[in-house]
């Protein structure tokens, strides 16, 4: 008789296991006809990341999983392209403070500068030269939205040290974001299997 040796799950593995259940239940939408994604690609499977990142359990699990993946001592601020990154960046900032006693301010990157008021393109944390940035996003397809946000972040002299996303659709985003250390929590294959 052969016995399997079972090691206890790591905290990250526990968080991911719970998150995967929620993703499969809430975020995968199989469509009768393909629709156009923000990348311009067509797909009959839609991953609605906001069904996870705006869900209290999903937001908590995702933020805490990110905190297991990154070295907070190497991060000065967290954010990414609005709207996908808004709840994630906020939750990471909140749980970094609550769970780890680290102050990591959050920010969001607008597609364009506001046309009124202070006319900012980045809201929240004031980015400065040399700051080390964690970029977060819900779904990465080609990486275009994230690269656009990174360009704005870098225009302030800040350095993106890591990009973490909930799901990599495996349609070119990994290659496009390779130099920014893209770390997806899940790939499309993992959530569909």
PAZAPA-4460 file (N, C-alpha, C; in steps of 0.05 Angstrom, whole numbers, plus 32768, in hexadecimal, padded with zeros to 4 digits):
% residues 193
    n_x    n_y    n_z   ca_x   ca_y   ca_z    c_x    c_y    c_z   seq   type   mol
   8011   7FE8   8000   8000   8000   8000   8012   8019   8000     1      X     A
   800C   802B   7FEE   801B   8044   7FEB   800C   805B   7FF8     2      X     A
   801B   806B   8007   800F   8082   8014   801A   809B   8007     3      X     A
   8008   80AE   8003   8010   80C8   7FF9   8017   80D9   8011     4      X     A
   802D   80E6   800E   8035   80F9   8023   8028   8114   801C     5      X     A
   8018   811F   802D   800B   8138   8029   8018   814D   803A     6      X     A
   8021   8162   802D   802C   8179   803C   8016   818D   803F     7      X     A
   8017   819C   8055   8002   81B1   8058   8004   81C6   8041     8      X     A
   7FEE   81D0   8039   7FEE   81E5   8025   7FFB   81FE   8030     9      X     A
   8009   820C   801E   8013   8226   8026   7FFC   823A   8028    10      X     A
   8000   8250   8034   7FEB   8265   8036   7FE2   826D   801A    11      X     A
   7FF6   8271   8007   7FEF   8278   7FEC   7FDE   8263   7FDE    12      X     A
   7FE5   824A   7FE2   7FD6   8234   7FD6   7FB9   8233   7FE1    13      X     A
   7FB6   8238   7FFA   7F9B   8239   8006   7F8A   8250   7FFA    14      X     A
   7F97   8267   7FF8   7F89   827F   7FED   7F81   8279   7FD0    15      X     A
   7F93   826E   7FC1   7F8E   8269   7FA5   7F78   8254   7FA1    16      X     A
   7F78   823F   7FB2   7F63   822A   7FB0   7F47   8236   7FB5    17      X     A
   7F45   8248   7FC9   7F2B   8254   7FCE   7F23   8268   7FB7    18      X     A
   7F37   8276   7FAE   7F32   8289   7F98   7F2A   827C   7F7E    19      X     A
   7F36   8265   7F78   7F2F   8256   7F60   7F12   824E   7F60    20      X     A
   7F08   8245   7F77   7EEC   823E   7F79   7EDA   8256   7F72    21      X     A
   7EE1   826D   7F7D   7ED2   8285   7F78   7ED3   828E   7F5B    22      X     A
   7EEB   828C   7F4F   7EEE   8293   7F33   7EDD   8281   7F21    23      X     A
   7EDE   8267   7F26   7ECE   8255   7F16   7EB0   8259   7F19    24      X     A
   7EA8   8260   7F31   7E8C   8264   7F37   7E82   827F   7F2C    25      X     A
   7E91   8294   7F2F   7E88   82AF   7F2A   7E92   82BD   7F10    26      X     A
   7EAB   82B6   7F08   7EB8   82C7   7EF4   7EBA   82BC   7ED8    27      X     A
   7EB5   82A2   7ED4   7EB7   8296   7EB9   7E9B   8296   7EAD    28      X     A
   7E99   82A4   7E96   7E80   82A6   7E88   7E84   829A   7E6C    29      X     A
   7E76   8285   7E67   7E77   8278   7E4C   7E60   8285   7E3B    30      X     A
   7E68   8290   7E25   7E55   829F   7E14   7E4C   828F   7DFC    31      X     A
   7E33   8294   7DF3   7E2A   8286   7DDB   7E38   828F   7DC1    32      X     A
   7E42   82A8   7DC2   7E50   82B3   7DAB   7E69   82C3   7DB5    33      X     A
   7E7E   82C3   7DA6   7E96   82D2   7DAE   7E90   82F0   7DB1    34      X     A
   7E9E   82FD   7DC4   7E9C   831A   7DC7   7EB9   8325   7DC5    35      X     A
   7EBA   833F   7DC0   7ED4   834C   7DBE   7EDE   8354   7DD9    36      X     A
   7EF7   834D   7DDF   7F04   8355   7DF9   7F11   8370   7DF5    37      X     A
   7F1A   837C   7E0C   7F27   8396   7E0A   7F41   8394   7DF9    38      X     A
   7F4C   837D   7DF7   7F64   8379   7DE7   7F5E   8379   7DC9    39      X     A
   7F44   8378   7DC2   7F3C   8376   7DA6   7F38   8359   7D9D    40      X     A
   7F40   8346   7DAE   7F3D   832A   7DA7   7F20   8321   7DAC    41      X     A
   7F18   830C   7D9E   7EFD   8301   7DA2   7EFF   82E8   7DB3    42      X     A
   7EEB   82E4   7DC4   7EEA   82CD   7DD5   7ECE   82C5   7DDD    43      X     A
   7EC9   82AB   7DDF   7EAF   82A2   7DE8   7EB0   829A   7E06    44      X     A
   7EC7   829F   7E12   7ECA   829C   7E2F   7ED1   82B7   7E3A    45      X     A
   7EC2   82C1   7E4D   7EC8   82DB   7E59   7ECF   82D6   7E76    46      X     A
   7EE5   82E2   7E7F   7EED   82E0   7E9B   7EE7   82FC   7EA7    47      X     A
   7ED3   82FD   7EB7   7ECB   8316   7EC4   7ED9   8319   7EDF    48      X     A
   7EF1   8324   7EDE   7F01   8326   7EF6   7EF4   8337   7F0C    49      X     A
   7EE4   834A   7F04   7ED7   835B   7F18   7EC3   834B   7F29    50      X     A
   7EB9   8334   7F1F   7EA8   8323   7F2F   7EB7   8317   7F47    51      X     A
   7ED2   8317   7F45   7EE3   830E   7F5B   7EEE   8325   7F6A    52      X     A
   7EF9   8339   7F5C   7F07   834F   7F6A   7EF3   8362   7F78    53      X     A
   7EDA   8362   7F71   7EC6   8373   7F7F   7EB5   8362   7F92    54      X     A
   7EBB   8349   7F95   7EAE   8337   7FA8   7EBE   8338   7FC2    55      X     A
   7EB1   833B   7FD9   7EC1   833E   7FF2   7ED4   8326   7FF7    56      X     A
   7ECB   830E   7FF2   7EDD   82F7   7FF6   7EF3   82F6   7FE1    57      X     A
   7EEB   82FB   7FC8   7EFF   82FB   7FB2   7F14   8310   7FB5    58      X     A
   7F0C   8328   7FBC   7F1E   833E   7FC0   7F32   8337   7FD7    59      X     A
   7F28   832C   7FEC   7F38   8325   8003   7F4C   830F   7FFC    60      X     A
   7F43   82FA   7FEF   7F54   82E4   7FE8   7F6A   82ED   7FD4    61      X     A
   7F62   82FD   7FC0   7F75   8306   7FAC   7F8A   8318   7FB8    62      X     A
   7F82   832B   7FC8   7F95   833E   7FD5   7FA8   832F   7FE7    63      X     A
   7F9E   831C   7FF6   7FB0   830D   8008   7FC2   82FA   7FF9    64      X     A
   7FB9   82F0   7FE2   7FCA   82DF   7FD1   7FE1   82F0   7FC6    65      X     A
   7FDA   8309   7FBD   7FEF   831B   7FB3   8004   8320   7FC9    66      X     A
   7FFB   8324   7FE1   800D   8329   7FF7   8020   8311   7FFD    67      X     A
   8017   82FA   7FF5   8028   82E2   7FF8   803C   82E0   7FE1    68      X     A
   8036   82ED   7FCB   8047   82EC   7FB3   805D   8301   7FB1    69      X     A
   8058   8317   7FBE   806A   832E   7FBB   807A   8333   7FD5    70      X     A
   8090   8341   7FD2   80A1   8349   7FE8   8099   8367   7FEE    71      X     A
   8089   836B   8002   8080   8386   8009   8097   8399   800F    72      X     A
   80AE   838F   8016   80C5   83A0   801B   80D0   83AC   8001    73      X     A
   80C7   83A1   7FEB   80D1   83AB   7FD1   80BB   83BB   7FC2    74      X     A
   80A5   83C1   7FD0   808E   83CF   7FC3   8088   83E9   7FD2    75      X     A
   8086   83FF   7FC3   8080   8419   7FCE   8063   8421   7FC9    76      X     A
   8056   8416   7FB4   803A   841C   7FAE   802F   8406   7F9C    77      X     A
   8014   8404   7F9C   8007   83F0   7F8C   7FF0   83FC   7F7D    78      X     A
   7FED   83F4   7F64   7FD7   83FE   7F54   7FD8   83F3   7F38    79      X     A
   7FC9   83FE   7F26   7FC9   83F5   7F0A   7FB3   8402   7EFA    80      X     A
   7FAC   83F7   7EE3   7F99   8404   7ED2   7F7D   8403   7EDE    81      X     A
   7F71   841B   7EDE   7F55   841D   7EE8   7F43   8410   7ED2    82      X     A
   7F32   8402   7ED7   7F20   83FA   7EEE   7F29   83DF   7EF9    83      X     A
   7F36   83CE   7EE9   7F3D   83B3   7EF2   7F4E   83B3   7F0B    84      X     A
   7F61   83C5   7F0E   7F73   83C5   7F24   7F69   83D3   7F3D    85      X     A
   7F54   83E3   7F3A   7F4C   83F4   7F51   7F45   83E5   7F6A    86      X     A
   7F34   83D1   7F69   7F2E   83C2   7F82   7F46   83B2   7F8C    87      X     A
   7F56   83A8   7F7A   7F6D   8397   7F82   7F82   83A8   7F90    88      X     A
   7F89   83BE   7F84   7F9D   83D0   7F90   7F95   83D9   7FAB    89      X     A
   7F7B   83E1   7FAE   7F71   83EA   7FC7   7F72   83D3   7FDC    90      X     A
   7F69   83BB   7FD4   7F69   83A5   7FE7   7F86   839D   7FEF    91      X     A
   7F99   839D   7FDC   7FB4   8397   7FE3   7FBF   83AB   7FF7    92      X     A
   7FBA   83C4   7FF2   7FC3   83DA   8004   7FB7   83D6   8020    93      X     A
   7F9D   83D0   8021   7F8F   83CC   803A   7F9A   83B4   804A    94      X     A
   7F9C   839D   803C   7FA6   8385   804A   7FC4   8386   8050    95      X     A
   7FD3   8395   8040   7FF0   8399   8047   7FF1   83A7   8062    96      X     A
   7FE0   83BB   8066   7FE0   83CA   807F   7FD4   83B9   8095    97      X     A
   7FBD   83AC   8090   7FAF   839D   80A4   7FBE   8384   80AD    98      X     A
   7FC8   8374   809A   7FD4   835A   80A0   7FF2   835C   80A5    99      X     A
   8000   836E   8097   801D   836F   8097   8028   8388   80A4   100      X     A
   8017   839B   80AB   801F   83B4   80B8   8032   83C4   80A6   101      X     A
   802E   83C2   808B   803E   83D0   8078   802C   83E5   806A   102      X     A
   8036   83FD   8066   8027   8411   8057   8030   8410   803A   103      X     A
   801D   8408   8029   8022   8406   800C   800A   8415   8000   104      X     A
   800D   842F   7FFA   7FF7   843E   7FEF   7FEE   8433   7FD3   105      X     A
   7FD5   8437   7FCE   7FC9   842E   7FB4   7FC5   8446   7FA2   106      X     A
   7FC4   843F   7F88   7FBF   8453   7F73   7FB0   8446   7F5C   107      X     A
   7FA5   8457   7F4B   7F99   844D   7F32   7FA2   845E   7F1B   108      X     A
   7FA4   8452   7F04   7FAD   8460   7EEC   7F95   8462   7ED9   109      X     A
   7F8D   847B   7ED4   7F77   8480   7EC1   7F81   847C   7EA5   110      X     A
   7F6F   8476   7E92   7F77   8474   7E76   7F81   848E   7E6B   111      X     A
   7F76   84A4   7E75   7F7E   84BF   7E6C   7F7D   84D1   7E85   112      X     A
   7F8D   84E7   7E84   7F8B   84FA   7E9A   7F6F   8506   7E9C   113      X     A
   7F67   850C   7EB4   7F4D   851A   7EB7   7F4E   8534   7EA9   114      X     A
   7F37   853D   7E9E   7F35   8556   7E8F   7F2E   856D   7EA1   115      X     A
   7F2C   8569   7EBB   7F25   857E   7ECE   7F34   857A   7EE8   116      X     A
   7F30   858C   7EFB   7F3D   8589   7F15   7F5B   858A   7F12   117      X     A
   7F69   8577   7F1F   7F86   8576   7F1E   7F90   8568   7F05   118      X     A
   7F7E   855D   7EF4   7F85   8551   7EDB   7F99   853A   7EDE   119      X     A
   7F96   852A   7EF2   7FA8   8514   7EF7   7FA1   84FC   7EE7   120      X     A
   7FB5   84EC   7EE0   7FB1   84D2   7ED4   7FB4   84BC   7EE8   121      X     A
   7FC4   84C2   7EFD   7FC7   84AF   7F13   7FBA   84BB   7F2C   122      X     A
   7FA8   84AB   7F38   7F9A   84B4   7F50   7FA3   84A2   7F68   123      X     A
   7FA5   84AE   7F7F   7FAD   849F   7F97   7FC9   84A6   7F9E   124      X     A
   7FDA   8492   7FA2   7FF6   8496   7FA9   8004   84A8   7F95   125      X     A
   8014   84BA   7F9F   8025   84CC   7F8E   803E   84BD   7F87   126      X     A
   8040   84B6   7F6D   8058   84A7   7F64   806F   84BA   7F60   127      X     A
   8086   84B1   7F69   809F   84C1   7F67   80B5   84B0   7F5B   128      X     A
   80CA   84BD   7F50   80E0   84AE   7F45   80EC   849B   7F59   129      X     A
   80F2   8483   7F4F   80FE   846E   7F60   80EB   845D   7F70   130      X     A
   80D1   8464   7F71   80BE   8454   7F7F   80BC   8439   7F72   131      X     A
   80B9   8424   7F82   80B5   8408   7F78   8098   8401   7F78   132      X     A
   808E   83FA   7F61   8071   83F7   7F5E   8069   83DA   7F58   133      X     A
   8053   83D2   7F65   8046   83B8   7F5F   802D   83C0   7F4F   134      X     A
   802C   83B5   7F37   8014   83B9   7F26   8002   83A1   7F28   135      X     A
   7FE9   83A6   7F2C   7FD5   8390   7F2E   7FC0   8394   7F19   136      X     A
   7FB4   837D   7F11   7F9F   837D   7EFD   7F8E   8364   7F01   137      X     A
   7F75   8365   7EF7   7F64   834D   7EFA   7F6B   8339   7EE4   138      X     A
   7F66   8340   7ECA   7F6A   832E   7EB4   7F7F   833A   7EA1   139      X     A
   7F92   8329   7E99   7FA6   8332   7E85   7FA1   8320   7E6C   140      X     A
   7F9D   832E   7E55   7F9A   831F   7E3C   7FB4   8324   7E2C   141      X     A
   7FB6   833C   7E1F   7FCE   8342   7E10   7FE1   8353   7E20   142      X     A
   7FD8   835E   7E36   7FE9   836F   7E47   7FE9   838C   7E40   143      X     A
   7FDA   8394   7E2B   7FDA   83B0   7E22   7FD1   83C4   7E37   144      X     A
   7FBB   83BE   7E45   7FB2   83D1   7E5A   7FC7   83D5   7E70   145      X     A
   7FD4   83BF   7E78   7FE8   83C0   7E8D   8000   83D0   7E83   146      X     A
   8009   83CB   7E6A   8020   83D9   7E5F   801A   83F7   7E5D   147      X     A
   8002   83FE   7E56   7FFB   841A   7E54   7FFD   8427   7E70   148      X     A
   7FF3   8419   7E84   7FF5   8424   7EA0   8012   8425   7EA9   149      X     A
   8022   8411   7EA2   803E   8411   7EA9   804C   8429   7E9D   150      X     A
   8046   8430   7E84   8052   8447   7E77   804C   8460   7E86   151      X     A
   8034   8463   7E90   802D   847B   7EA0   803C   847B   7EBA   152      X     A
   803D   8464   7EC7   804C   8461   7EE1   8069   8468   7EDD   153      X     A
   8075   845D   7EC8   8092   8463   7EC3   8097   8480   7EBC   154      X     A
   8083   848E   7EB1   8087   84AA   7EAA   808C   84BB   7EC4   155      X     A
   8085   84B0   7EDB   808A   84BE   7EF4   80A5   84B6   7F00   156      X     A
   80B4   84A4   7EF2   80CE   849B   7EFC   80CC   8484   7F0F   157      X     A
   80B4   8479   7F12   80B1   8461   7F24   80B8   8448   7F14   158      X     A
   80BE   8433   7F22   80C7   841A   7F16   80B3   8404   7F1D   159      X     A
   80A8   83F7   7F09   8096   83E0   7F0D   80A8   83C7   7F13   160      X     A
   80A5   83BC   7F2B   80B5   83A5   7F32   80A6   838A   7F2F   161      X     A
   808C   838B   7F2E   807D   8372   7F2A   8060   8379   7F21   162      X     A
   8055   8367   7F11   8039   8369   7F09   802B   834F   7F12   163      X     A
   8015   8352   7F21   8006   833A   7F29   7FEA   833D   7F1E   164      X     A
   7FE0   8327   7F12   7FC5   8327   7F08   7FB6   830E   7F12   165      X     A
   7F9C   8310   7F13   7F8B   82FA   7F1B   7F8D   82E3   7F06   166      X     A
   7F8A   82EB   7EEC   7F89   82D7   7ED7   7F98   82E0   7EBF   167      X     A
   7FA9   82CF   7EB4   7FB7   82D3   7E9B   7FA8   82C3   7E86   168      X     A
   7F9B   82D0   7E73   7F8C   82C2   7E5E   7F9E   82B3   7E4B   169      X     A
   7FB8   82B6   7E4E   7FCC   82A8   7E3D   7FC9   82AF   7E20   170      X     A
   7FC6   82C9   7E1A   7FC3   82D3   7DFF   7FD8   82E9   7DF9   171      X     A
   7FF0   82E6   7E04   8005   82F9   7DFE   800D   830B   7E14   172      X     A
   7FFD   830D   7E29   8003   831E   7E3F   801D   8317   7E4E   173      X     A
   8022   82FD   7E52   803A   82F4   7E60   8053   82FE   7E52   174      X     A
   8053   82FA   7E38   806B   8303   7E28   806E   8321   7E29   175      X     A
   8057   832F   7E26   8058   834D   7E26   8062   8358   7E41   176      X     A
   805B   834A   7E57   8062   8355   7E71   8079   8346   7E7F   177      X     A
   8087   8336   7E70   809D   8325   7E7B   80B1   8336   7E8A   178      X     A
   80B9   834D   7E7F   80CE   835D   7E8B   80C4   836B   7EA5   179      X     A
   80AA   8369   7EAA   809F   8375   7EC2   8097   8360   7ED7   180      X     A
   80A1   8348   7ED3   809D   8332   7EE6   807F   832D   7EEB   181      X     A
   8071   8327   7ED5   8054   8320   7ED7   8051   8306   7EE7   182      X     A
   8040   8308   7EFB   803A   82F0   7F0C   801C   82ED   7F0C   183      X     A
   8011   82DB   7EFB   7FF4   82D6   7EFD   7FEE   82C3   7F13   184      X     A
   7FD8   82C7   7F21   7FD0   82B4   7F35   7FC6   829B   7F28   185      X     A
   7FB8   829E   7F11   7FAE   8287   7F01   7FB2   828D   7EE4   186      X     A
   7FB4   8277   7ED4   7FB3   8279   7EB7   7F98   826F   7EAE   187      X     A
   7F91   8275   7E96   7F78   826C   7E8B   7F75   824E   7E8C   188      X     A
   7F8B   8240   7E86   7F8A   8222   7E87   7F83   8219   7EA3   189      X     A
   7F8E   8225   7EB7   7F89   821C   7ED2   7F6C   8220   7EDA   190      X     A
   7F60   8236   7ED3   7F44   823B   7EDC   7F30   822B   7ECB   191      X     A
   7F38   8224   7EB2   7F26   8215   7EA1   7F28   81F6   7EA5   192      X     A
   7F3D   81ED   7EB2   7F40   81D0   7EB5   7F30   81C5   7ECC   193      X     A
***
